[in-house]
């Protein structure tokens, strides 16, 4: 798992109508992605992967979805109460050579998001 490797971390929020609904931490292995921060990360990250890192396809066959409750810090960040139910999603994404590109951990509010499986 990528967590045991040295990595570059990108963190962020996703908002819906000015309501924070999604916290994410994404981890990218070094030295492969040491220059990732040099690019404009407001656009398509996957376009950056293709144009600058030679990644032509991505695949994720290892995603875990569970339910957790918001702790004090997460509740404050997501503007929800302590104990509020959240989806917790963990995903590993690989390139065309089966090398890890990204390990992601997301916390998603349960009252504004749904999954179609």
OpenMM code with the backbone's topology and positions (N, CA, C; nanometers):
from openmm import Vec3, app, unit

residues = "UNK UNK UNK UNK UNK UNK UNK UNK UNK UNK UNK UNK UNK UNK UNK UNK UNK UNK UNK UNK UNK UNK UNK UNK UNK UNK UNK UNK UNK UNK UNK UNK UNK UNK UNK UNK UNK UNK UNK UNK UNK UNK UNK UNK UNK UNK UNK UNK UNK UNK UNK UNK UNK UNK UNK UNK UNK UNK UNK UNK UNK UNK UNK UNK UNK UNK UNK UNK UNK UNK UNK UNK UNK UNK UNK UNK UNK UNK UNK UNK UNK UNK UNK UNK UNK UNK UNK UNK UNK UNK UNK UNK UNK UNK UNK UNK UNK UNK UNK UNK UNK UNK UNK UNK UNK UNK UNK UNK UNK UNK UNK UNK UNK UNK UNK UNK UNK".split()
positions = [
    Vec3(0.0847, -0.1174, 0.0000),
    Vec3(0.0000, 0.0000, 0.0000),
    Vec3(0.0892, 0.1237, 0.0000),
    Vec3(0.0458, 0.2279, -0.0647),
    Vec3(0.1233, 0.3496, -0.0824),
    Vec3(0.1548, 0.4191, 0.0496),
    Vec3(0.0748, 0.3993, 0.1506),
    Vec3(0.0942, 0.4696, 0.2776),
    Vec3(0.2336, 0.4462, 0.3350),
    Vec3(0.2950, 0.3343, 0.3028),
    Vec3(0.4267, 0.3050, 0.3579),
    Vec3(0.5390, 0.3643, 0.2733),
    Vec3(0.5061, 0.4276, 0.1606),
    Vec3(0.6055, 0.4874, 0.0739),
    Vec3(0.6156, 0.6368, 0.0983),
    Vec3(0.7294, 0.6940, 0.0597),
    Vec3(0.7414, 0.8392, 0.0609),
    Vec3(0.6487, 0.8920, -0.0472),
    Vec3(0.5739, 0.9988, -0.0181),
    Vec3(0.4757, 1.0440, -0.1153),
    Vec3(0.4520, 1.1934, -0.1105),
    Vec3(0.3896, 1.2412, -0.2155),
    Vec3(0.3423, 1.3783, -0.2274),
    Vec3(0.1942, 1.3743, -0.1914),
    Vec3(0.1452, 1.4685, -0.1125),
    Vec3(0.0062, 1.4672, -0.0674),
    Vec3(-0.0672, 1.5899, -0.1217),
    Vec3(-0.1835, 1.5683, -0.1794),
    Vec3(-0.2727, 1.6759, -0.2190),
    Vec3(-0.4005, 1.6604, -0.1394),
    Vec3(-0.4423, 1.7669, -0.0741),
    Vec3(-0.5639, 1.7643, 0.0064),
    Vec3(-0.6608, 1.8678, -0.0463),
    Vec3(-0.7892, 1.8436, -0.0271),
    Vec3(-0.8852, 1.9418, -0.0738),
    Vec3(-1.0265, 1.9143, -0.0288),
    Vec3(-1.1132, 2.0070, -0.0671),
    Vec3(-1.2557, 2.0020, -0.0386),
    Vec3(-1.3311, 2.0008, -0.1705),
    Vec3(-1.4512, 1.9464, -0.1674),
    Vec3(-1.5461, 1.9636, -0.2764),
    Vec3(-1.6696, 2.0277, -0.2146),
    Vec3(-1.7209, 2.1318, -0.2805),
    Vec3(-1.8368, 2.2046, -0.2305),
    Vec3(-1.9558, 2.1851, -0.3235),
    Vec3(-2.0746, 2.1866, -0.2670),
    Vec3(-2.1993, 2.1864, -0.3416),
    Vec3(-2.2827, 2.3005, -0.2857),
    Vec3(-2.3091, 2.4008, -0.3678),
    Vec3(-2.3836, 2.5194, -0.3224),
    Vec3(-2.3216, 2.5793, -0.1958),
    Vec3(-2.1919, 2.5943, -0.1940),
    Vec3(-2.1138, 2.6505, -0.0832),
    Vec3(-2.1176, 2.5648, 0.0436),
    Vec3(-2.1596, 2.4417, 0.0298),
    Vec3(-2.1654, 2.3484, 0.1417),
    Vec3(-2.0535, 2.2449, 0.1220),
    Vec3(-1.9591, 2.2339, 0.2160),
    Vec3(-1.8529, 2.1341, 0.1995),
    Vec3(-1.9110, 1.9929, 0.2135),
    Vec3(-1.8908, 1.9116, 0.1102),
    Vec3(-1.9499, 1.7772, 0.1115),
    Vec3(-1.8456, 1.6665, 0.1046),
    Vec3(-1.7181, 1.7029, 0.0828),
    Vec3(-1.6197, 1.6017, 0.0469),
    Vec3(-1.4832, 1.6509, 0.0921),
    Vec3(-1.4160, 1.5741, 0.1751),
    Vec3(-1.2757, 1.5996, 0.2106),
    Vec3(-1.1930, 1.4894, 0.1481),
    Vec3(-1.0804, 1.5253, 0.0903),
    Vec3(-0.9983, 1.4204, 0.0313),
    Vec3(-0.8505, 1.4457, 0.0541),
    Vec3(-0.7797, 1.3360, 0.0706),
    Vec3(-0.6342, 1.3347, 0.0747),
    Vec3(-0.5901, 1.2322, -0.0283),
    Vec3(-0.5086, 1.2771, -0.1216),
    Vec3(-0.4566, 1.1893, -0.2253),
    Vec3(-0.3055, 1.1848, -0.2143),
    Vec3(-0.2511, 1.0661, -0.2252),
    Vec3(-0.1083, 1.0424, -0.2068),
    Vec3(-0.0496, 0.9914, -0.3382),
    Vec3(0.0663, 1.0486, -0.3761),
    Vec3(0.1334, 1.0142, -0.5019),
    Vec3(0.2779, 0.9776, -0.4701),
    Vec3(0.3253, 0.8632, -0.5194),
    Vec3(0.4590, 0.8176, -0.4822),
    Vec3(0.5709, 0.9054, -0.5389),
    Vec3(0.6733, 0.9229, -0.4557),
    Vec3(0.7964, 0.9911, -0.4963),
    Vec3(0.9011, 0.8851, -0.5240),
    Vec3(0.9949, 0.9064, -0.6083),
    Vec3(1.0240, 1.0317, -0.6782),
    Vec3(0.9417, 1.0512, -0.8049),
    Vec3(0.8628, 0.9534, -0.8422),
    Vec3(0.7891, 0.9607, -0.9688),
    Vec3(0.7111, 1.0908, -0.9848),
    Vec3(0.6451, 1.1371, -0.8802),
    Vec3(0.5611, 1.2564, -0.8906),
    Vec3(0.6183, 1.3755, -0.8134),
    Vec3(0.7501, 1.3813, -0.8029),
    Vec3(0.8158, 1.4899, -0.7292),
    Vec3(0.7848, 1.6274, -0.7887),
    Vec3(0.7601, 1.6349, -0.9186),
    Vec3(0.7341, 1.7648, -0.9834),
    Vec3(0.5849, 1.7949, -0.9974),
    Vec3(0.4986, 1.7131, -0.9410),
    Vec3(0.3548, 1.7319, -0.9560),
    Vec3(0.3106, 1.8720, -0.9131),
    Vec3(0.3688, 1.9236, -0.8079),
    Vec3(0.3337, 2.0571, -0.7590),
    Vec3(0.3747, 2.1703, -0.8510),
    Vec3(0.4532, 2.1418, -0.9525),
    Vec3(0.4955, 2.2446, -1.0484),
    Vec3(0.3873, 2.2768, -1.1506),
    Vec3(0.2832, 2.1952, -1.1581),
    Vec3(0.1788, 2.2119, -1.2593),
    Vec3(0.0550, 2.2769, -1.1990),
    Vec3(-0.0282, 2.3337, -1.2850),
    Vec3(-0.1538, 2.3940, -1.2417),
    Vec3(-0.2511, 2.2826, -1.2036),
    Vec3(-0.2714, 2.2642, -1.0754),
    Vec3(-0.3554, 2.1548, -1.0265),
    Vec3(-0.5027, 2.1919, -1.0200),
    Vec3(-0.5379, 2.3098, -1.0727),
    Vec3(-0.6790, 2.3484, -1.0793),
    Vec3(-0.7482, 2.2882, -1.2006),
    Vec3(-0.6696, 2.2385, -1.2946),
    Vec3(-0.7258, 2.1746, -1.4133),
    Vec3(-0.7358, 2.0249, -1.3930),
    Vec3(-0.7261, 1.9517, -1.5018),
    Vec3(-0.7387, 1.8069, -1.4975),
    Vec3(-0.6071, 1.7428, -1.4550),
    Vec3(-0.6101, 1.6769, -1.3421),
    Vec3(-0.4926, 1.6053, -1.2945),
    Vec3(-0.4570, 1.4918, -1.3900),
    Vec3(-0.5576, 1.4292, -1.4463),
    Vec3(-0.5331, 1.3170, -1.5357),
    Vec3(-0.4723, 1.3630, -1.6684),
    Vec3(-0.5021, 1.4849, -1.7105),
    Vec3(-0.4360, 1.5421, -1.8277),
    Vec3(-0.2881, 1.5667, -1.7982),
    Vec3(-0.2583, 1.6129, -1.6779),
    Vec3(-0.1183, 1.6311, -1.6360),
    Vec3(-0.0469, 1.4968, -1.6373),
    Vec3(-0.1118, 1.3934, -1.5847),
    Vec3(-0.0519, 1.2599, -1.5858),
    Vec3(-0.0175, 1.2172, -1.7286),
    Vec3(-0.1107, 1.2407, -1.8203),
    Vec3(-0.0912, 1.1978, -1.9591),
    Vec3(0.0196, 1.2790, -2.0267),
    Vec3(0.0122, 1.4106, -2.0154),
    Vec3(0.1053, 1.4975, -2.0876),
    Vec3(0.2453, 1.5005, -2.0289),
    Vec3(0.2583, 1.4887, -1.8979),
    Vec3(0.3886, 1.5094, -1.8341),
    Vec3(0.4494, 1.3840, -1.7715),
    Vec3(0.3683, 1.2813, -1.7512),
    Vec3(0.4192, 1.1609, -1.6868),
    Vec3(0.4020, 1.0351, -1.7725),
    Vec3(0.3476, 1.0507, -1.8934),
    Vec3(0.3353, 0.9386, -1.9854),
    Vec3(0.2333, 0.8338, -1.9452),
    Vec3(0.1372, 0.8716, -1.8649),
    Vec3(0.0340, 0.7778, -1.8206),
    Vec3(-0.0817, 0.7834, -1.9194),
    Vec3(-0.1048, 0.6732, -1.9883),
    Vec3(-0.2071, 0.6716, -2.0930),
    Vec3(-0.3396, 0.6125, -2.0481),
    Vec3(-0.3387, 0.5343, -1.9416),
    Vec3(-0.4653, 0.4814, -1.8894),
    Vec3(-0.4529, 0.4594, -1.7392),
    Vec3(-0.5672, 0.4683, -1.6748),
    Vec3(-0.5747, 0.4498, -1.5296),
    Vec3(-0.6795, 0.3444, -1.4985),
    Vec3(-0.6551, 0.2701, -1.3918),
    Vec3(-0.7473, 0.1650, -1.3522),
    Vec3(-0.7529, 0.1590, -1.1999),
    Vec3(-0.8712, 0.1368, -1.1477),
    Vec3(-0.8879, 0.1219, -1.0037),
    Vec3(-0.9728, -0.0016, -0.9781),
    Vec3(-0.9098, -0.1050, -0.9242),
    Vec3(-0.9861, -0.2245, -0.8929),
    Vec3(-0.9840, -0.2544, -0.7434),
    Vec3(-0.9419, -0.1558, -0.6666),
    Vec3(-0.9336, -0.1755, -0.5221),
    Vec3(-0.9887, -0.0524, -0.4504),
    Vec3(-1.1219, -0.0476, -0.4370),
    Vec3(-1.1878, 0.0626, -0.3675),
    Vec3(-1.2683, 0.0054, -0.2525),
    Vec3(-1.2567, 0.0676, -0.1370),
    Vec3(-1.3311, 0.0264, -0.0187),
    Vec3(-1.4223, 0.1408, 0.0232),
    Vec3(-1.5482, 0.1092, 0.0466),
    Vec3(-1.6461, 0.2068, 0.0924),
    Vec3(-1.7018, 0.1594, 0.2258),
    Vec3(-1.6981, 0.2469, 0.3245),
    Vec3(-1.7535, 0.2141, 0.4559),
    Vec3(-1.8201, 0.3391, 0.5133),
    Vec3(-1.8779, 0.3245, 0.6303),
    Vec3(-1.9417, 0.4363, 0.6982),
    Vec3(-1.8682, 0.4603, 0.8293),
    Vec3(-1.8360, 0.5868, 0.8539),
    Vec3(-1.7711, 0.6284, 0.9779),
    Vec3(-1.8489, 0.7475, 1.0329),
    Vec3(-1.8130, 0.7918, 1.1515),
    Vec3(-1.8761, 0.9111, 1.2073),
    Vec3(-1.7729, 1.0225, 1.2198),
    Vec3(-1.8198, 1.1439, 1.2073),
    Vec3(-1.7325, 1.2612, 1.2098),
    Vec3(-1.6756, 1.2840, 1.3489),
    Vec3(-1.5429, 1.2981, 1.3557),
    Vec3(-1.4809, 1.3388, 1.4812),
    Vec3(-1.4879, 1.4917, 1.4903),
    Vec3(-1.4333, 1.5495, 1.5951),
    Vec3(-1.4439, 1.6936, 1.6187),
    Vec3(-1.3849, 1.7729, 1.5018),
    Vec3(-1.2656, 1.7374, 1.4575),
    Vec3(-1.1993, 1.8116, 1.3496),
    Vec3(-1.2745, 1.7992, 1.2170),
    Vec3(-1.3134, 1.6776, 1.1828),
    Vec3(-1.3840, 1.6552, 1.0569),
    Vec3(-1.5207, 1.7238, 1.0583),
    Vec3(-1.5902, 1.7166, 1.1707),
    Vec3(-1.7207, 1.7824, 1.1825),
    Vec3(-1.7068, 1.9323, 1.1577),
    Vec3(-1.6027, 1.9916, 1.2115),
    Vec3(-1.5805, 2.1356, 1.1928),
    Vec3(-1.5521, 2.1653, 1.0458),
    Vec3(-1.4662, 2.0869, 0.9821),
    Vec3(-1.4302, 2.1105, 0.8423),
    Vec3(-1.5485, 2.0929, 0.7477),
    Vec3(-1.6335, 1.9944, 0.7766),
    Vec3(-1.7483, 1.9670, 0.6902),
    Vec3(-1.8761, 2.0366, 0.7366),
    Vec3(-1.8654, 2.1155, 0.8422),
    Vec3(-1.9790, 2.1907, 0.8967),
    Vec3(-2.0964, 2.0982, 0.9292),
    Vec3(-2.0637, 1.9904, 0.9991),
    Vec3(-2.1625, 1.8944, 1.0453),
    Vec3(-2.1411, 1.8721, 1.1946),
    Vec3(-2.2293, 1.7988, 1.2576),
    Vec3(-2.2161, 1.7730, 1.4008),
    Vec3(-2.1197, 1.6561, 1.4245),
    Vec3(-2.0613, 1.6547, 1.5442),
    Vec3(-1.9779, 1.5410, 1.5841),
    Vec3(-2.0661, 1.4171, 1.5835),
    Vec3(-2.0179, 1.3100, 1.5268),
    Vec3(-2.0948, 1.1860, 1.5169),
    Vec3(-2.1775, 1.1747, 1.3905),
    Vec3(-2.1748, 1.2788, 1.3059),
    Vec3(-2.2511, 1.2756, 1.1807),
    Vec3(-2.2001, 1.1608, 1.0931),
    Vec3(-2.2889, 1.0818, 1.0304),
    Vec3(-2.2436, 0.9700, 0.9461),
    Vec3(-2.1799, 1.0186, 0.8154),
    Vec3(-2.0648, 0.9609, 0.7847),
    Vec3(-1.9897, 0.9949, 0.6638),
    Vec3(-1.9561, 0.8674, 0.5884),
    Vec3(-1.9546, 0.8774, 0.4567),
    Vec3(-1.8971, 0.7702, 0.3769),
    Vec3(-1.7457, 0.7859, 0.3813),
    Vec3(-1.6768, 0.6776, 0.3975),
    Vec3(-1.5309, 0.6761, 0.3916),
    Vec3(-1.4925, 0.5886, 0.2724),
    Vec3(-1.4222, 0.6497, 0.1764),
    Vec3(-1.3834, 0.5760, 0.0572),
    Vec3(-1.2315, 0.5789, 0.0438),
    Vec3(-1.1742, 0.4631, 0.0204),
    Vec3(-1.0300, 0.4500, 0.0004),
    Vec3(-1.0077, 0.3811, -0.1336),
    Vec3(-0.9219, 0.4412, -0.2162),
    Vec3(-0.9038, 0.3931, -0.3526),
    Vec3(-0.7567, 0.3908, -0.3913),
    Vec3(-0.7171, 0.2868, -0.4610),
    Vec3(-0.5849, 0.2806, -0.5226),
    Vec3(-0.6037, 0.2873, -0.6738),
    Vec3(-0.5263, 0.3726, -0.7399),
    Vec3(-0.5343, 0.3885, -0.8840),
    Vec3(-0.3990, 0.3535, -0.9442),
    Vec3(-0.4022, 0.2722, -1.0503),
    Vec3(-0.2807, 0.2232, -1.1149),
    Vec3(-0.2752, 0.2687, -1.2599),
    Vec3(-0.1524, 0.2758, -1.3150),
    Vec3(-0.1360, 0.3115, -1.4555),
    Vec3(-0.1405, 0.1874, -1.5443),
    Vec3(-0.1138, 0.2084, -1.6722),
    Vec3(-0.1193, 0.1001, -1.7698),
    Vec3(-0.0158, -0.0091, -1.7433),
    Vec3(0.0854, 0.0209, -1.6627),
    Vec3(0.1888, -0.0773, -1.6271),
    Vec3(0.1672, -0.1367, -1.4888),
    Vec3(0.0482, -0.1136, -1.4313),
    Vec3(0.0112, -0.1634, -1.2988),
    Vec3(0.0954, -0.1016, -1.1865),
    Vec3(0.1534, 0.0183, -1.2129),
    Vec3(0.2263, 0.0910, -1.1092),
    Vec3(0.1292, 0.1866, -1.0407),
    Vec3(0.1415, 0.1963, -0.9093),
    Vec3(0.0520, 0.2837, -0.8338),
    Vec3(0.0730, 0.4295, -0.8748),
    Vec3(-0.0369, 0.4982, -0.9001),
    Vec3(-0.0356, 0.6396, -0.9347),
    Vec3(-0.0876, 0.7204, -0.8163),
    Vec3(-0.1945, 0.6727, -0.7558),
    Vec3(-0.2591, 0.7492, -0.6492),
    Vec3(-0.3245, 0.6558, -0.5491),
    Vec3(-0.3103, 0.6928, -0.4219),
    Vec3(-0.3890, 0.6312, -0.3157),
    Vec3(-0.4726, 0.7440, -0.2582),
    Vec3(-0.6034, 0.7276, -0.2538),
    Vec3(-0.6908, 0.8344, -0.2074),
    Vec3(-0.7764, 0.7927, -0.0900),
    Vec3(-0.7963, 0.8875, 0.0009),
    Vec3(-0.8875, 0.8699, 0.1138),
    Vec3(-0.9855, 0.9861, 0.1120),
    Vec3(-1.1143, 0.9552, 0.1050),
    Vec3(-1.2162, 1.0584, 0.0996),
    Vec3(-1.3171, 1.0385, 0.2124),
    Vec3(-1.3611, 1.1490, 0.2678),
    Vec3(-1.4721, 1.1502, 0.3628),
    Vec3(-1.5827, 1.2322, 0.2987),
    Vec3(-1.7020, 1.1725, 0.2872),
    Vec3(-1.8106, 1.2311, 0.2101),
    Vec3(-1.9352, 1.2375, 0.2975),
    Vec3(-1.9987, 1.3545, 0.3017),
    Vec3(-2.1193, 1.3675, 0.3850),
    Vec3(-2.2306, 1.2807, 0.3285),
    Vec3(-2.3052, 1.2184, 0.4159),
    Vec3(-2.4062, 1.1215, 0.3730),
    Vec3(-2.5395, 1.1857, 0.3364),
    Vec3(-2.5593, 1.3128, 0.3717),
    Vec3(-2.6880, 1.3755, 0.3436),
    Vec3(-2.6920, 1.4497, 0.2100),
    Vec3(-2.5786, 1.4583, 0.1409),
    Vec3(-2.5758, 1.5311, 0.0138),
    Vec3(-2.5130, 1.4511, -0.0990),
    Vec3(-2.4904, 1.3222, -0.0779),
    Vec3(-2.4184, 1.2428, -0.1766),
    Vec3(-2.4756, 1.1022, -0.1779),
    Vec3(-2.4830, 1.0429, -0.2940),
    Vec3(-2.5258, 0.9039, -0.3037),
    Vec3(-2.4403, 0.8322, -0.4068),
    Vec3(-2.4304, 0.7021, -0.3923),
    Vec3(-2.3549, 0.6187, -0.4842),
    Vec3(-2.4514, 0.5336, -0.5636),
    Vec3(-2.4236, 0.5185, -0.6915),
    Vec3(-2.4986, 0.4243, -0.7753),
    Vec3(-2.4062, 0.3087, -0.8031),
    Vec3(-2.4435, 0.1912, -0.7575),
    Vec3(-2.3574, 0.0745, -0.7675),
    Vec3(-2.4158, -0.0244, -0.8672),
] * unit.nanometer
topology = app.Topology()
chain = topology.addChain("A")
for resn in residues:
    res = topology.addResidue(resn, chain)
    for name in ("N", "CA", "C"):
        topology.addAtom(name, app.Element.getBySymbol(name[0]), res)
